[in-house]
């Protein structure tokens, strides 16, 4: 049992390091070698200063980019009905001092068998 737990923990740690750190670094390195301009986000420079990205703020010219469906008309507005009156009973006092004493019972105690 202990050997299985140690093996599972080591396998989990090795897999997390390889897939969580190693693989992203490998892919980023390959990307920077094969596509250096795109890997940095196609940055725009002006007089040596980075002023933005070519990918952000693209111009969309033409009707093909505005294909949203028309919105349905808004529902007619009517005033809300007045709230219904409450039928809750009046609140009972919470203090025993303000409650009236209960009347004494007239039954005699029962004899025990």
C-alpha positions, 0 to 999 in steps of 0.5 A: 500500500505504501509503495503504491502511494509513493509511486502514484505521488511520484508519477503525479509530480513528474507528470505535472512538471513535464506537462505543466512546465516542460511542454509549454516551454517546448512549444513556446521555444518552437513557436519563437524559432518558427514564427518570431513575429507572431510569437510576440503578438505582432507588436507595432513600433513607432520611433523604436517604441512599442505602441500596440499590437497589429492584432488588436483594433483591426478595422472591419469594413463591409456588411459581412461583419455585421450579421447580428440578428435583429432584436425583438421589440421590447414588451409593452410596459404596464404599471405593476399591480398594487401589492396584495394586503397581508393576512398575517395574524398580529404578532404575539408578545415574546415576553412571558411577563406580558402574557396573561396567566393561564386559568387554573385547571379544575381536574384533580390529579389521577391516582397512580395504579 
